[in-house]
Amino acid sequence: MLGEIVLVFLVIFHGTNGLRIALFDFFPRLWRPAPEKRSVGWVLAISFLLWLPAAYWMGRSLVIHNFSGG
């Protein structure tokens, strides 16, 4: 289950990074080192924020079903 939680983050990151690359493809003037480095940080932050609710629910399910003692 822990691997699945990490996998969800990687899928979300892959999707948001694909949107970043598409944005740079549509607007080639943005494709310079400084904005590109900044955008990677934004992609990581957005991915993390989108991942948090999924990680919470998946982790909660993991704890309830494996460690609840009932």
C-alpha positions, -999 to +999 in steps of 0.1 A: +000+000+000+029+024+007+041+018-029+007+027-042+007+059-023+040+068-039+027+057-073-002+081-070+022+110-064+043+100-094+012+098-117+001+132-105+036+146-110+037+131-145+004+147-155+013+182-141+048+180-157+032+171-190+010+202-187+041+223-180+059+209-211+028+215-232+027+251-220+063+257-229+056+241-263+027+265-270+047+295-258+083+289-270+095+323-257+090+310-222+115+282-228+145+298-210+165+284-181+152+307-154+115+303-160+120+266-166+137+261-132+110+281-115+083+260-132+097+227-119+093+240-084+057+250-092+050+216-106+064+199-075+044+221-052+011+216-072+017+179-074+023+177-037-009+197-029-030+175-053-014+144-037-021+152-001-058+143+000-052+110-018-023+102+005-044+109+035-073+087+024-050+059+013-029+061+045-061+062+066-073+031+049-040+014+054-041+021+091-077+011+096-075-022+078-041-033+091-036-018+125-071-013+140-071-045+160-107-053+152 
